[in-house]
Each structure stands twice: as C-alpha cells, then as structure tokens.
Amino acid sequence: MKIGFTTTIPVEIILAAGYTPVDMNNVFVTHPEAMRFIRRAERDGYPRSLCSWIKGIYGVVRELAPVDRLLIVTEGDCSNTLSMLETFQIRGAPPLLTFNYPHNRNAERLEAEMKRLAESLGTTLEEAERRRSLLQPLRRKLKVLDELTWQTGKVTGGENHLWLVSSSDFNGDPALFERNLDDFLVEARKRPVKEPALRLAFAGVPPIFSDLYDYLESRGASVVLNEMQRQFSMPNDSASLVEQHLQYTYPYDVFFRIEDLQREMEKRNAQGLIHYVQTFCHRGIEDIILRERIKVPALTLEGDAPGALDARTRLRIDVFLEMLERK
Ligand code: SF4
C-alpha cells in the first residue's frame, strides 16, 4: 500500500504504519512525460497562472493513480494544496489525509498533529520513534555525502541535489536506498579532490529545470549547498521526531530559514547565491527578504515548466558568474 504526499512529512510515521512513502513531486518531475500532467490539470480547469508543481501533482494523481492514499500538507507548505484537496473531493482521488505544520513552530501542536496522523494510519508515535532510530544511520550517511560535496568536491552539486531530494521518501524503500548510497559513497570517495572556480549556494524549492547543475558545472561553478534538499534529509541531530521536524526549516517562517541558510553558506564559503523561485509561487515574495538579508551576491532565477534551461536564463546565469569571477 502506497501513500503519496505533497511535500516532506514525517516519513517515519508512514513507514511505521507499514506503508510505502511516495513523494508526488518526484513522481511528477522525473516522469518522461511530465508536461502531460500539467496539461491534464489545465484540461480539468486548473488556471494557466498556477504553479506547475501543483498542476503536476494533480495530473499525476488523475492520470496515473499511483498511490492508495494521498497525504496533503495543508499548513506549512502551500496554500494551493488546500484548493487542490477540494478539487479532489469533487473530481475523485484516493482517500485523503492531511497534515499541518504549525506556523509558530509550537512543539505541542506539532506533536498533536503527528499523533493524529499516526492514529489515522493505525500506528503510534512510539512506533514512529523506533523507525526514526532505524533511519538515523542512513540520515548520517546523507550528511557524509553532503560533506563530500562542500569539503572535497568529490560529489557534484547535481548528485547532491538528487540524493538529498530523494530522501523525502527514500525512493519508497529505505533499505535499498541505503545500499545504493553505500555503493555511491565508496565510488565517490575514490574520486580526486576538486576545488571549483566558483562556489555557489542554491536556495529555494528544488528547481524544475533538468540541466541547471550540469550547466553551472560546465561554466566552472559548483553548488556546494542545496538549501531545501539538505533540509529534506533532516541533517540536524535531534532527540525526537518532534524535535527533528522543529529544526526542519521549510514549513516555517522565512527568517528561521535564512538563519540556517546564512550559517551554512558561511561554513561552506559560498561566494554567490542562486535563489530559485517557481513561477506563480507565493514563496517568490520571500525573495525580497532573502536578498536583503543574505550577505553575498544573489541571482533570482525563475522556472515554470519541466525541461531544460531556456536561452534567457542561461544568459542571466552567465552574466552572474562573470560578475562573481570579476569580484
Ligand atoms: S513551488 Fe510554491 S506554489 Fe508551487 S507547490 Fe511549491 S510552495 Fe506551492
């Protein structure tokens, strides 16, 4: 039995209940016909002026029906998900569940939400804590992978992105994921140390572009920090599932997010920041605050539909990198 979800949730609860976790964003963006799902949503009446991730998830559910239940995060993610949930109620979807991250990072409220989710799946928070302990070695290995990226350059920014973004659901099978990660780390450690000409941080939701990291590498710039993807891997030490998800910055206010971003950028000596914003995303507004607070030059990149970088975006990247090189 598979549970799909719209953004990173306490996956330990899903695993404790014996379900297979499926991050719907990954199903959408890695599908060879990703545009088909956007078109399906638009045929069903979703506005053209709406974020492609939302339309993609909706289209995947309607076209592929890949999961048995669908968990929608209605607080701490995206206000569009609430409207998507309502359209599922009239158009049909697998049985729906909800999860809310309290915006004020209140521990009691978060714990109550986790208990509610666990109960609705027929498990307990205690059982989820046991799953959390079992996942800790895997999460530590993801931290090693991240260190190999920014400390040695043995793991590229693109590889870092793919591994960390996949840790939201461990590709549905944490044991297999860990074995594959072990093999990858053995290979990566054998690579020579590489110091990139330019060290970049990447902030914002994962990019919808398929070739961004390759393009940056081809221009001599390496991403040494993937902000959100790193957050998805839950790298911070914590004593409980609640604490783990209180340290997770994505669902809460932008100032909390920026503290983490700034700290990691300084630690990794990032010389510039690419802030990715999705077309029609409310998080684009956060760009105002982020640009004001971050101490290095920043380029805001906007992406709409899945696919390769367009010529204008490539040109903007080129100009940004040239400016950093001159500095
Ligand atoms: S990119 Fe923005 S608008 Fe789109 S699903 Fe994510 S939070 Fe919502």
Boltz pocket constraint, residues with backbone or C-beta under 6 A from the ligand:
constraints:
  - pocket:
      binder: B
      contacts: [[A, 51], [A, 52], [A, 53], [A, 54], [A, 77], [A, 78], [A, 79], [A, 80], [A, 205], [A, 278], [A, 279], [A, 280], [A, 281], [A, 282], [A, 283]]
      max_distance: 6.0
